[in-house]
Amino acid sequence: MTAQKSVSEIMNTVIVKIDGNKSSEDAAMKMRAANTSSLIVVDSVGIPIGIITERDLVGRVIANDADSRRIMVKDIMASPVVTIDPRSSVESAADLMLQNSVHHLLVVENEDLSAVLGVVTTTDFANYLEGV
């Protein structure tokens, strides 16, 4: 039997942030530029307050034929963020995602949102499972 992996071993350490007062158009452009499907939404002092994903943009802006320049990120983001410690097991992270019906977890130490270490997504789990 293989040793249990921790969240820190599968998390993505590239963290792309956006201010909650930016437009959903800004979010889409930032996602494209960073080649990512989600952004960490931060308040005016840089503390994470939510997550916005391509799915949010499609479901809440495009599908409603809304003006992406007028829809603010803070109005369509998923919030509050769900966090996990980097030493937690991959299995614990999966359980936490299921319990909270989320697809992204912020990895932080001691629940300190001012220092995000990474993000764990369902894609990270898929990649992990391919290697098992």
DANORVEN-V88434 format. One record per run of one state. SS is the DSSP state (helix for helix, strand for strand, loop for the rest). FROM is the first residue (numbers start at 1). TO is the last residue. If there is no record, write none. Layout:
SS;FROM;TO / SS;FROM;TO
This chain:
loop;1;5 / strand;6;6 / helix;7;10 / loop;11;11 / strand;12;12 / loop;13;16 / strand;17;19 / loop;20;22 / strand;23;23 / helix;24;34 / loop;35;37 / strand;38;42 / loop;43;47 / strand;48;53 / helix;54;62 / loop;63;71 / strand;72;72 / helix;73;76 / loop;77;77 / strand;78;78 / loop;79;82 / strand;83;84 / loop;85;88 / strand;89;89 / helix;90;100 / loop;101;103 / strand;104;108 / loop;109;115 / strand;116;121 / helix;122;131 / loop;132;132
